[in-house]
């Protein structure tokens, strides 16, 4: 099979087409003919040599796929050859074929293209776990998401609104703020023109927000503490501005804040299976009814994986970047 490999750590230009052996599914795995694969920031970090795959995972990048089941292990009960699926994988997504445990795959929602389906797993698994399971977002609460036009951000805005929260989101241009409002954000904050802490206080009457999803880190950590409400929660999922910061921890005590965080790739199959089951129950109906949809920025052919990574790193995208593997 053809695949995209990382020739050596470096910039987008180190991605190259190679030939690999087609994987063979284990007892509880399905083999998927990959028709589309999502691009995510962890892929870029892996390419740079900063985020190695977990033990046992393929060195081929790619954490989410969509395609057609072509073979199944002896113990598989959920899918059969011919089924259209999307799946969260620990690696190996940038290839014509990829194996995945059946519990970490979901039916491709009806009405979505394969490129749209490939935009779902990484972002929807991440948002569901961090916003709803770990962050405990409830109807009627206020929710702030940084990077509101990223794949994570566009998904978080839609799901938070669908489940009854008031949504505030940050981005770096008026065009991106308009896109966030179109997705349902109640308040769109241009962080280049105003301090998001002041904007949050104004929008909430000084109360602050109940939950913050942060992928920025750096000086945002201290500012998140200022923007959070009493008993507020902050969930950390990345550190685009750095993982070290000077923080006034007295705010953590005085406001009785909870600051937590998580990673997803290294978690075991059973953990991801529980997220998949909840997504199928609570979120997949919204996708089928088109009440929530992936926001698509751009689609690149497999041969242009380097250009897709460059698009991601330029930071101008709104929504998901996907490889067409067909």
N, C-alpha and C positions, 0 to 999 in steps of 0.2 A: 504494500500500500504506500501511497504518498503521504508525507507528513511535513510539518514545519518544525525544524529543530533549531536550537540555539548553538551556533557554531562555536562561540566563545563568549564570555561575559562582555557586554558592551551596549552600544546604541542599537536602534532599530535595524540598522544595516546588517547585524549579525544573524538575523533570522534568514534561514535558507530552506528550500525544498530538498527533502531527502527521501530515501526509500527505506522502509522498515518492514519487518515481519508483521503480518496481520495477527492481532492478539486472539487468543482462544479463551472463550468464557469459562469461568469456574462454575462450580455446581449451582450457585445461586446468582450467577451473573447472566446478563444478556449482552450480546454483541450487537452494536448499533452501527449501521452505515451512516456516517455523520454527513448531514446535508448542510449544517450551519453550526458555527461555534462562536460564542460570545468572547469579546475582548474585555479584560478587566485589569485594573492596576496591579494586582498581584502577579499577573503575567509579565508586566513590564519590570517589576522588581526581580522576578526570577531571571529574566533576560539579562539584567544588570549584575546578577550574581549575588543579590541581597536577600533572596527568598527561595532557598532550595526546596524541592519537593519533599514531602514527608516520606519516611521509609516505606519502600514497597511500591511507591507511585511512579508512574512513567516520568522520564525526564522531558518528554514532549510537553510544551506548555498547553494551557487551555483547561478551564475549570467548569465549563458549561457547554452542553451540546444539544442539538436536536436532530432527529433523523428517524430511520426505520429499523426496527429490530429484524435482524437477519438470522440469528441463531440464539439458542437459549440453553443454559446449563440444565442438568438432569432434574434439579430440585426447584426450578423456576415455576411459579404458579400464576404470577400476576400478568405476564405478557407472553405473546407468541409472535413468531415471525410474521411480518407484515404490519404490526402495530406501529403507529407513529408516536414517538415519545420525546420528551426533553429530560435532561438529567444533570445532576450535580456530580462532578467527577473530581478526584484529587489531582488529576493531571492527564495528559494524553488527548486533550480535546482538539488540538490542531492536527487532526489526522483523518484519513478517509474512513477508518474504523476505530471504535473505542468500546471497551468493556466497562460495564457498570453493574454494581449490585442492584438487583431488581427493586429493592426498597428505597433506593436513592433516585429512582426514575419516576416520572409522572406522565400520564397521557398528555400529548400535545393538545391544548385546548382547541375545541372546534372553532373554525373560522380564522385561526391564526396561520400565517405562513410559517414555514420552517425557520426563516431568519428571525421572525418575531418570537417564535417558541424558544429559540436559542438565547434570546435576550432575557429569559425569565429566571432560570434556576439560581445563579449566583446572587442576583440582587434580591429576589423574592425570599430565598432561604435566609439571607443575611438580615433583611428588614424584618421578617417575621420573628426571627429569634431575638434580635437586639431591641426592637421597638416594642413588640407585644409580649414575648416570653420573658426576656430579661428586664426590659424597661417597664413592663406592666402598663402600657398606655390604655386608658379607659375613655369611653365616650364622655364628652364634656370637659376633658382636660385640654390644656394648651401644650403644643408640641413644637419645638424648634429643630429644624434640620439644617445643618451647614452643608454647602455644596449642593444646593437644591436642584441643579440641572444635571448632575451626574446620574449614572444609572441607578445608584442607590437613592439619590435624592428624589428623582422623579417617581420612583416606586414608593418611597416613604410618604411623599405628599399624597399620592393617590390613596394608599391604604389607610393612612391616618384619617383622611377625610371620609373614606368609605365606612370607617368604624366610629365616626362621630366626634372626632377631635377638632379643635381649632388649630390651624396650622400656620406657623411662621417659618420662613425659609430665607436663606442668604445666598447671594450670588454676586458676581463681579461686573455685571453690565445691565443696562436697562432692557436690552433684548432678552437676557436671561431672566430678569425679573418678570417681564411680560409672559414668558413661557411658564414660569412657576404659577403665576396667577391663572393662566389658562388651564393648568392642571388642577386648580382648586385651592391654592395657597390663599389664605385670608390676608396675610401680610407678607409682602416680598421686600426684602431689605437688600439694597445695593451697598455692600460693605466697603466699596471704594468711595462712596459719597457720605456715608454716615456710620457712626459707631453702632454695631448691632446691639450692644448693651443698652444704650439710650433708646434705640428703636423698640426693643423688647419692653422696656419699662413704660414707654409711651403707649404701646399697643395693649398692655395688660393693666393699665392704671397703676403702675408701680408694683404690682404683685409678683411679676416674673413668670416664667414658664415652668410647667410641671415636669416636662421631660425634654432633654436635649440629646440628639444623636450627632456625635462629632467625629469627623474623619480628618480634622485639621491639626489638632494638637498645638504644640508650641504655646504662644501667648494666648491662644484661645482658651486654654484650660482655666486660667485665672479669670478670664472674662466670662466664661460659662458659669463659674461660681457666682459671679455678680448678677448674671441674667436669670439664674434659676430662682424659683419660688422657694419659700420655706417648705421643707420636706421634698424638695425637688430631686430628680434623678438625672444623672448624666451617664450616657453609655458611649464609651470610646471604641471606635472600630479601626482607626488608622491615625497616622501622624504625618500628614503632608508637610506641616511646618516644623516638624521635629518632635522627638519623643522626650525631650528634656525642657523644663520650664521652671521659672520661679513663681511659686504659688502661695497665696495667703490662705493657709489652712484654717485660720480662725473662722472663715466663712463656712467651711465644711461643718464646723461645730455649731456655730450660731444659727445656721439655717437648717441644721440636721439633714444635710445632703447625703445622697448615696451616689458615689462615683464608681462605676464598674466598667468592664470591658470584656471583649472576647475576640477570638479568632475562630474561623470556621474550617479552614482547609484540613487542619490536623486532627479534627475531631473524628471519632470512630463512626463506622457505618450505622450502628444502632442509634446514635445521637442524631445523625442526619435523617434517619428513617422517621423518627418522631416528628421532626419538623415537616418532612414531606407529607406525613399523614394529616397534620393540622392544616397544611396548605391545601391539600386536596379537599378537606372538609369545609374550610372557611373561605378560601380565596379563589380556588379554581372555578366555583360557580360564578364569581364576579367577572372572571376573565371570559367565560363562555357567554355571559350575558353582555359582555363588552362594557361593563361599568368601570372596569379597570383594564388598562392596556399598557404594554411596554411602549416606551417612547423611543423611536428609532432615529438615531443621528445619521448613520452612514453604514453602507454595506460594501465590503471590499472582497474581491476574489482571493482565494487562498494564496495565489502567487504574489499578492500585494500585502502580505502580513506586515511587512516593514512599514508600509504607508499607514496601515491601520494603527500600529503602535505609535507612529509619529503623531497621528491625529489625536490619540489619547493623551500623549505627553504635551501637545500644544495647549491643551486645556480649553479649546474653543467649542468643544462638542456639547450638545444638549441631548441627553439620553444615551442610548446604547450604540456601541460600535460592534459590528458583527462581521465575521468571515463567511462568505458563501463557499462552501466546500464542494459544491457540485461540479 
